[in-house]
Amino acid sequence: MTNNQLASVAIKAKDMAYAPYSNFHVGAALLADDGTVYSGCNIESAAFSPTCCAERTALVKAVSEGVRKFTAIAVAGGPIGAAKSEYCYPCGVCRQMLYEFGGDELQVIIAKAEDDYRVHSLSELLPYGFGAMDLNRE
């Protein structure tokens, strides 16, 4: 799947967001090693703490179906009704969760549009990530 196609899925997933409090809709498209794409959107709660970001929604969907390795994720988001979309980066919690299953080399595509995006490795967005190897040090 191309970056453009993955960005397109993320942009479409944004339309499914439930964000009545912030009106900030985010969509994500997570590409598994086997080529399967898992989409997600942000889902807010009036209590805010249980709110789930789009990236984690896509990740939880995939992991709950037994998938554990991913190569890329595209993220698109912004305020509803904004005249111009901006680049919308994953929050710190999402970066950490993505690190668990994608590691340093996970490709992160930040999309304004299908043909307007930035590409980063997860290590650029989460330097010195904390993973399983950090728990096994003696």
PyMOL commands that place a pseudoatom at each C-alpha (Angstrom):
pseudoatom trace, name=CA, resn=MET, resi=1, chain=A, elem=C, hetatm=0, pos=[0.000, 0.000, 0.000]
pseudoatom trace, name=CA, resn=THR, resi=2, chain=A, elem=C, hetatm=0, pos=[1.352, 3.421, -0.898]
pseudoatom trace, name=CA, resn=ASN, resi=3, chain=A, elem=C, hetatm=0, pos=[1.674, 6.324, 1.523]
pseudoatom trace, name=CA, resn=ASN, resi=4, chain=A, elem=C, hetatm=0, pos=[-1.029, 8.147, -0.454]
pseudoatom trace, name=CA, resn=GLN, resi=5, chain=A, elem=C, hetatm=0, pos=[-3.451, 5.234, -0.056]
pseudoatom trace, name=CA, resn=LEU, resi=6, chain=A, elem=C, hetatm=0, pos=[-2.732, 4.927, 3.665]
pseudoatom trace, name=CA, resn=ALA, resi=7, chain=A, elem=C, hetatm=0, pos=[-3.215, 8.680, 4.095]
pseudoatom trace, name=CA, resn=SER, resi=8, chain=A, elem=C, hetatm=0, pos=[-6.544, 8.407, 2.265]
pseudoatom trace, name=CA, resn=VAL, resi=9, chain=A, elem=C, hetatm=0, pos=[-7.770, 5.717, 4.672]
pseudoatom trace, name=CA, resn=ALA, resi=10, chain=A, elem=C, hetatm=0, pos=[-6.770, 7.877, 7.661]
pseudoatom trace, name=CA, resn=ILE, resi=11, chain=A, elem=C, hetatm=0, pos=[-8.588, 10.886, 6.227]
pseudoatom trace, name=CA, resn=LYS, resi=12, chain=A, elem=C, hetatm=0, pos=[-11.754, 8.809, 5.714]
pseudoatom trace, name=CA, resn=ALA, resi=13, chain=A, elem=C, hetatm=0, pos=[-11.498, 7.343, 9.230]
pseudoatom trace, name=CA, resn=LYS, resi=14, chain=A, elem=C, hetatm=0, pos=[-11.520, 10.897, 10.595]
pseudoatom trace, name=CA, resn=ASP, resi=15, chain=A, elem=C, hetatm=0, pos=[-15.169, 11.167, 9.511]
pseudoatom trace, name=CA, resn=MET, resi=16, chain=A, elem=C, hetatm=0, pos=[-16.115, 8.430, 12.000]
pseudoatom trace, name=CA, resn=ALA, resi=17, chain=A, elem=C, hetatm=0, pos=[-14.702, 10.302, 15.030]
pseudoatom trace, name=CA, resn=TYR, resi=18, chain=A, elem=C, hetatm=0, pos=[-16.872, 10.892, 18.071]
pseudoatom trace, name=CA, resn=ALA, resi=19, chain=A, elem=C, hetatm=0, pos=[-15.587, 14.205, 19.436]
pseudoatom trace, name=CA, resn=PRO, resi=20, chain=A, elem=C, hetatm=0, pos=[-18.547, 16.267, 20.684]
pseudoatom trace, name=CA, resn=TYR, resi=21, chain=A, elem=C, hetatm=0, pos=[-16.453, 18.075, 23.323]
pseudoatom trace, name=CA, resn=SER, resi=22, chain=A, elem=C, hetatm=0, pos=[-13.324, 19.105, 21.433]
pseudoatom trace, name=CA, resn=ASN, resi=23, chain=A, elem=C, hetatm=0, pos=[-14.676, 18.999, 17.859]
pseudoatom trace, name=CA, resn=PHE, resi=24, chain=A, elem=C, hetatm=0, pos=[-11.154, 17.821, 16.955]
pseudoatom trace, name=CA, resn=HIS, resi=25, chain=A, elem=C, hetatm=0, pos=[-11.518, 14.763, 14.708]
pseudoatom trace, name=CA, resn=VAL, resi=26, chain=A, elem=C, hetatm=0, pos=[-8.617, 12.384, 14.088]
pseudoatom trace, name=CA, resn=GLY, resi=27, chain=A, elem=C, hetatm=0, pos=[-8.372, 9.313, 11.881]
pseudoatom trace, name=CA, resn=ALA, resi=28, chain=A, elem=C, hetatm=0, pos=[-5.619, 6.721, 11.694]
pseudoatom trace, name=CA, resn=ALA, resi=29, chain=A, elem=C, hetatm=0, pos=[-4.728, 3.871, 9.339]
pseudoatom trace, name=CA, resn=LEU, resi=30, chain=A, elem=C, hetatm=0, pos=[-2.321, 1.258, 10.699]
pseudoatom trace, name=CA, resn=LEU, resi=31, chain=A, elem=C, hetatm=0, pos=[-0.538, -1.037, 8.214]
pseudoatom trace, name=CA, resn=ALA, resi=32, chain=A, elem=C, hetatm=0, pos=[0.284, -4.521, 9.492]
pseudoatom trace, name=CA, resn=ASP, resi=33, chain=A, elem=C, hetatm=0, pos=[3.241, -6.576, 8.238]
pseudoatom trace, name=CA, resn=ASP, resi=34, chain=A, elem=C, hetatm=0, pos=[0.820, -8.780, 6.302]
pseudoatom trace, name=CA, resn=GLY, resi=35, chain=A, elem=C, hetatm=0, pos=[-0.630, -5.796, 4.396]
pseudoatom trace, name=CA, resn=THR, resi=36, chain=A, elem=C, hetatm=0, pos=[-3.883, -5.541, 6.359]
pseudoatom trace, name=CA, resn=VAL, resi=37, chain=A, elem=C, hetatm=0, pos=[-4.962, -2.013, 7.246]
pseudoatom trace, name=CA, resn=TYR, resi=38, chain=A, elem=C, hetatm=0, pos=[-6.727, -1.254, 10.528]
pseudoatom trace, name=CA, resn=SER, resi=39, chain=A, elem=C, hetatm=0, pos=[-8.457, 2.103, 10.762]
pseudoatom trace, name=CA, resn=GLY, resi=40, chain=A, elem=C, hetatm=0, pos=[-9.389, 4.023, 13.882]
pseudoatom trace, name=CA, resn=CYS, resi=41, chain=A, elem=C, hetatm=0, pos=[-10.832, 7.332, 14.992]
pseudoatom trace, name=CA, resn=ASN, resi=42, chain=A, elem=C, hetatm=0, pos=[-10.760, 9.261, 18.239]
pseudoatom trace, name=CA, resn=ILE, resi=43, chain=A, elem=C, hetatm=0, pos=[-13.582, 8.515, 20.661]
pseudoatom trace, name=CA, resn=GLU, resi=44, chain=A, elem=C, hetatm=0, pos=[-14.180, 11.062, 23.427]
pseudoatom trace, name=CA, resn=SER, resi=45, chain=A, elem=C, hetatm=0, pos=[-15.847, 10.712, 26.795]
pseudoatom trace, name=CA, resn=ALA, resi=46, chain=A, elem=C, hetatm=0, pos=[-17.308, 13.498, 28.916]
pseudoatom trace, name=CA, resn=ALA, resi=47, chain=A, elem=C, hetatm=0, pos=[-14.943, 12.301, 31.664]
pseudoatom trace, name=CA, resn=PHE, resi=48, chain=A, elem=C, hetatm=0, pos=[-11.969, 12.863, 29.271]
pseudoatom trace, name=CA, resn=SER, resi=49, chain=A, elem=C, hetatm=0, pos=[-9.613, 10.304, 30.909]
pseudoatom trace, name=CA, resn=PRO, resi=50, chain=A, elem=C, hetatm=0, pos=[-11.235, 7.331, 29.132]
pseudoatom trace, name=CA, resn=THR, resi=51, chain=A, elem=C, hetatm=0, pos=[-11.010, 9.085, 25.766]
pseudoatom trace, name=CA, resn=CYS, resi=52, chain=A, elem=C, hetatm=0, pos=[-9.200, 6.980, 23.158]
pseudoatom trace, name=CA, resn=CYS, resi=53, chain=A, elem=C, hetatm=0, pos=[-7.097, 8.453, 20.368]
pseudoatom trace, name=CA, resn=ALA, resi=54, chain=A, elem=C, hetatm=0, pos=[-7.463, 7.275, 16.769]
pseudoatom trace, name=CA, resn=GLU, resi=55, chain=A, elem=C, hetatm=0, pos=[-4.019, 5.679, 16.735]
pseudoatom trace, name=CA, resn=ARG, resi=56, chain=A, elem=C, hetatm=0, pos=[-4.737, 3.569, 19.805]
pseudoatom trace, name=CA, resn=THR, resi=57, chain=A, elem=C, hetatm=0, pos=[-8.194, 2.649, 18.490]
pseudoatom trace, name=CA, resn=ALA, resi=58, chain=A, elem=C, hetatm=0, pos=[-6.608, 1.224, 15.321]
pseudoatom trace, name=CA, resn=LEU, resi=59, chain=A, elem=C, hetatm=0, pos=[-3.875, -0.493, 17.351]
pseudoatom trace, name=CA, resn=VAL, resi=60, chain=A, elem=C, hetatm=0, pos=[-6.318, -2.063, 19.818]
pseudoatom trace, name=CA, resn=LYS, resi=61, chain=A, elem=C, hetatm=0, pos=[-8.487, -3.340, 16.951]
pseudoatom trace, name=CA, resn=ALA, resi=62, chain=A, elem=C, hetatm=0, pos=[-5.486, -5.003, 15.322]
pseudoatom trace, name=CA, resn=VAL, resi=63, chain=A, elem=C, hetatm=0, pos=[-3.941, -6.437, 18.488]
pseudoatom trace, name=CA, resn=SER, resi=64, chain=A, elem=C, hetatm=0, pos=[-7.318, -7.810, 19.604]
pseudoatom trace, name=CA, resn=GLU, resi=65, chain=A, elem=C, hetatm=0, pos=[-7.352, -9.780, 16.327]
pseudoatom trace, name=CA, resn=GLY, resi=66, chain=A, elem=C, hetatm=0, pos=[-3.896, -11.245, 16.997]
pseudoatom trace, name=CA, resn=VAL, resi=67, chain=A, elem=C, hetatm=0, pos=[-1.747, -8.890, 14.906]
pseudoatom trace, name=CA, resn=ARG, resi=68, chain=A, elem=C, hetatm=0, pos=[1.481, -7.848, 16.592]
pseudoatom trace, name=CA, resn=LYS, resi=69, chain=A, elem=C, hetatm=0, pos=[3.761, -6.318, 13.922]
pseudoatom trace, name=CA, resn=PHE, resi=70, chain=A, elem=C, hetatm=0, pos=[3.224, -3.127, 11.960]
pseudoatom trace, name=CA, resn=THR, resi=71, chain=A, elem=C, hetatm=0, pos=[5.188, -1.211, 9.354]
pseudoatom trace, name=CA, resn=ALA, resi=72, chain=A, elem=C, hetatm=0, pos=[3.376, 2.133, 9.057]
pseudoatom trace, name=CA, resn=ILE, resi=73, chain=A, elem=C, hetatm=0, pos=[0.610, 4.325, 10.381]
pseudoatom trace, name=CA, resn=ALA, resi=74, chain=A, elem=C, hetatm=0, pos=[-1.004, 7.361, 8.780]
pseudoatom trace, name=CA, resn=VAL, resi=75, chain=A, elem=C, hetatm=0, pos=[-2.634, 10.038, 10.933]
pseudoatom trace, name=CA, resn=ALA, resi=76, chain=A, elem=C, hetatm=0, pos=[-4.909, 12.898, 9.824]
pseudoatom trace, name=CA, resn=GLY, resi=77, chain=A, elem=C, hetatm=0, pos=[-6.837, 15.276, 12.034]
pseudoatom trace, name=CA, resn=GLY, resi=78, chain=A, elem=C, hetatm=0, pos=[-7.951, 18.719, 12.961]
pseudoatom trace, name=CA, resn=PRO, resi=79, chain=A, elem=C, hetatm=0, pos=[-10.834, 20.877, 14.116]
pseudoatom trace, name=CA, resn=ILE, resi=80, chain=A, elem=C, hetatm=0, pos=[-14.121, 20.342, 12.326]
pseudoatom trace, name=CA, resn=GLY, resi=81, chain=A, elem=C, hetatm=0, pos=[-14.893, 23.209, 9.973]
pseudoatom trace, name=CA, resn=ALA, resi=82, chain=A, elem=C, hetatm=0, pos=[-11.339, 24.577, 9.914]
pseudoatom trace, name=CA, resn=ALA, resi=83, chain=A, elem=C, hetatm=0, pos=[-10.513, 26.421, 6.704]
pseudoatom trace, name=CA, resn=LYS, resi=84, chain=A, elem=C, hetatm=0, pos=[-7.184, 24.609, 6.427]
pseudoatom trace, name=CA, resn=SER, resi=85, chain=A, elem=C, hetatm=0, pos=[-5.985, 21.301, 7.856]
pseudoatom trace, name=CA, resn=GLU, resi=86, chain=A, elem=C, hetatm=0, pos=[-2.720, 21.200, 9.737]
pseudoatom trace, name=CA, resn=TYR, resi=87, chain=A, elem=C, hetatm=0, pos=[-0.372, 18.311, 10.402]
pseudoatom trace, name=CA, resn=CYS, resi=88, chain=A, elem=C, hetatm=0, pos=[-1.678, 16.333, 13.384]
pseudoatom trace, name=CA, resn=TYR, resi=89, chain=A, elem=C, hetatm=0, pos=[0.959, 14.310, 15.249]
pseudoatom trace, name=CA, resn=PRO, resi=90, chain=A, elem=C, hetatm=0, pos=[0.288, 11.412, 17.666]
pseudoatom trace, name=CA, resn=CYS, resi=91, chain=A, elem=C, hetatm=0, pos=[0.264, 12.260, 21.363]
pseudoatom trace, name=CA, resn=GLY, resi=92, chain=A, elem=C, hetatm=0, pos=[2.922, 10.841, 23.678]
pseudoatom trace, name=CA, resn=VAL, resi=93, chain=A, elem=C, hetatm=0, pos=[0.754, 7.963, 24.899]
pseudoatom trace, name=CA, resn=CYS, resi=94, chain=A, elem=C, hetatm=0, pos=[0.062, 6.886, 21.307]
pseudoatom trace, name=CA, resn=ARG, resi=95, chain=A, elem=C, hetatm=0, pos=[3.747, 7.127, 20.421]
pseudoatom trace, name=CA, resn=GLN, resi=96, chain=A, elem=C, hetatm=0, pos=[4.573, 4.822, 23.324]
pseudoatom trace, name=CA, resn=MET, resi=97, chain=A, elem=C, hetatm=0, pos=[1.879, 2.290, 22.391]
pseudoatom trace, name=CA, resn=LEU, resi=98, chain=A, elem=C, hetatm=0, pos=[3.012, 2.306, 18.755]
pseudoatom trace, name=CA, resn=TYR, resi=99, chain=A, elem=C, hetatm=0, pos=[6.600, 1.732, 19.912]
pseudoatom trace, name=CA, resn=GLU, resi=100, chain=A, elem=C, hetatm=0, pos=[5.477, -1.438, 21.690]
pseudoatom trace, name=CA, resn=PHE, resi=101, chain=A, elem=C, hetatm=0, pos=[4.437, -3.015, 18.387]
pseudoatom trace, name=CA, resn=GLY, resi=102, chain=A, elem=C, hetatm=0, pos=[6.347, -1.097, 15.700]
pseudoatom trace, name=CA, resn=GLY, resi=103, chain=A, elem=C, hetatm=0, pos=[9.638, -0.152, 17.298]
pseudoatom trace, name=CA, resn=ASP, resi=104, chain=A, elem=C, hetatm=0, pos=[11.991, 2.557, 16.113]
pseudoatom trace, name=CA, resn=GLU, resi=105, chain=A, elem=C, hetatm=0, pos=[11.464, 1.896, 12.412]
pseudoatom trace, name=CA, resn=LEU, resi=106, chain=A, elem=C, hetatm=0, pos=[7.667, 2.221, 12.282]
pseudoatom trace, name=CA, resn=GLN, resi=107, chain=A, elem=C, hetatm=0, pos=[6.889, 4.700, 9.505]
pseudoatom trace, name=CA, resn=VAL, resi=108, chain=A, elem=C, hetatm=0, pos=[4.595, 7.526, 10.692]
pseudoatom trace, name=CA, resn=ILE, resi=109, chain=A, elem=C, hetatm=0, pos=[2.772, 9.387, 7.919]
pseudoatom trace, name=CA, resn=ILE, resi=110, chain=A, elem=C, hetatm=0, pos=[1.270, 12.703, 9.031]
pseudoatom trace, name=CA, resn=ALA, resi=111, chain=A, elem=C, hetatm=0, pos=[-1.300, 13.731, 6.412]
pseudoatom trace, name=CA, resn=LYS, resi=112, chain=A, elem=C, hetatm=0, pos=[-3.057, 16.980, 5.598]
pseudoatom trace, name=CA, resn=ALA, resi=113, chain=A, elem=C, hetatm=0, pos=[-4.345, 15.428, 2.367]
pseudoatom trace, name=CA, resn=GLU, resi=114, chain=A, elem=C, hetatm=0, pos=[-3.786, 12.274, 0.352]
pseudoatom trace, name=CA, resn=ASP, resi=115, chain=A, elem=C, hetatm=0, pos=[-0.942, 13.974, -1.517]
pseudoatom trace, name=CA, resn=ASP, resi=116, chain=A, elem=C, hetatm=0, pos=[0.271, 16.322, 1.244]
pseudoatom trace, name=CA, resn=TYR, resi=117, chain=A, elem=C, hetatm=0, pos=[2.002, 14.496, 4.073]
pseudoatom trace, name=CA, resn=ARG, resi=118, chain=A, elem=C, hetatm=0, pos=[5.200, 14.187, 6.083]
pseudoatom trace, name=CA, resn=VAL, resi=119, chain=A, elem=C, hetatm=0, pos=[6.935, 10.876, 6.790]
pseudoatom trace, name=CA, resn=HIS, resi=120, chain=A, elem=C, hetatm=0, pos=[8.927, 10.160, 9.959]
pseudoatom trace, name=CA, resn=SER, resi=121, chain=A, elem=C, hetatm=0, pos=[10.327, 7.107, 11.675]
pseudoatom trace, name=CA, resn=LEU, resi=122, chain=A, elem=C, hetatm=0, pos=[8.874, 6.541, 15.120]
pseudoatom trace, name=CA, resn=SER, resi=123, chain=A, elem=C, hetatm=0, pos=[12.374, 7.010, 16.577]
pseudoatom trace, name=CA, resn=GLU, resi=124, chain=A, elem=C, hetatm=0, pos=[12.275, 10.623, 15.319]
pseudoatom trace, name=CA, resn=LEU, resi=125, chain=A, elem=C, hetatm=0, pos=[9.023, 11.219, 17.224]
pseudoatom trace, name=CA, resn=LEU, resi=126, chain=A, elem=C, hetatm=0, pos=[9.955, 9.134, 20.270]
pseudoatom trace, name=CA, resn=PRO, resi=127, chain=A, elem=C, hetatm=0, pos=[13.712, 9.182, 20.798]
pseudoatom trace, name=CA, resn=TYR, resi=128, chain=A, elem=C, hetatm=0, pos=[14.945, 6.706, 23.398]
pseudoatom trace, name=CA, resn=GLY, resi=129, chain=A, elem=C, hetatm=0, pos=[11.651, 4.810, 23.411]
pseudoatom trace, name=CA, resn=PHE, resi=130, chain=A, elem=C, hetatm=0, pos=[10.931, 2.534, 26.361]
pseudoatom trace, name=CA, resn=GLY, resi=131, chain=A, elem=C, hetatm=0, pos=[10.313, -1.105, 25.454]
pseudoatom trace, name=CA, resn=ALA, resi=132, chain=A, elem=C, hetatm=0, pos=[10.468, -4.692, 26.642]
pseudoatom trace, name=CA, resn=MET, resi=133, chain=A, elem=C, hetatm=0, pos=[14.269, -4.701, 26.546]
pseudoatom trace, name=CA, resn=ASP, resi=134, chain=A, elem=C, hetatm=0, pos=[14.295, -1.990, 29.207]
pseudoatom trace, name=CA, resn=LEU, resi=135, chain=A, elem=C, hetatm=0, pos=[12.424, -4.268, 31.616]
pseudoatom trace, name=CA, resn=ASN, resi=136, chain=A, elem=C, hetatm=0, pos=[14.908, -7.124, 31.218]
pseudoatom trace, name=CA, resn=ARG, resi=137, chain=A, elem=C, hetatm=0, pos=[18.093, -5.316, 32.209]
pseudoatom trace, name=CA, resn=GLU, resi=138, chain=A, elem=C, hetatm=0, pos=[20.140, -6.698, 35.041]
for i in range(1, 138): cmd.bond("trace and resi %d" % i, "trace and resi %d" % (i + 1))
show_as sticks, trace
zoom trace
